[in-house]
């Protein structure tokens, strides 16, 4: 069902089934929910419910701003609304790792990878499923870290709320080369990912046989643990340099 479809009327954005976006109501400030029309209203700017980073995520019919500027305005507004810190006075080598409890896009050697990382870094694990943590709590957790790590998925869209200087380590982009790389670039976040040669893709053959083809997003992965640790060391060295320049 295409529940991402929307139509814009002035300052309104409408979803085919707005009830599927309950977290939106508690996250975005200056928002009015119109249950009859299935629309939301955001002062000055409109948030697209189809949140593909290749497209304009946020736009305003009345202001001459680029999508990047409006996106940064929205993130700043959400930070103020939830009283999130704008800076973090910490030099700890801590990683926020987002686990996936889904059928696909899981790291099969995840436990071994985390054990290897914990020899050098502090690793906090979290699941962003809207159940384990409320969305405001997810934002608060992200804003208390400089580094976010995980496999390609919606959880990585939290990266703009990281404390600067920040880094996003997308273990595997699942063939979507520019999605979170683009988002990171818009916010000045350092972006890291593993080359394809350092990831073994274990495809879901059963699903592929039914349809005739299968994508890297419908698979699970085995990562090169040594390369993951080496990349983590590299990103923390670069963050330390960036922190000294602030």
PyMOL commands that set and color helices and strands:
alter all, ss='L'
color gray80, all
select helices_A, chain A and resi 18-20+22-27+67-81+110-117+135-143+154-161+179-186+196-198+205-211+216-218+225-245
alter helices_A, ss='H'
color red, helices_A
select strands_A, chain A and resi 6-9+12-15+31-34+39-42+46-47+58-59+94-98+122-126+147-150+167-170+190-193+199-203+219-223
alter strands_A, ss='S'
color yellow, strands_A
deselect
rebuild
show_as cartoon
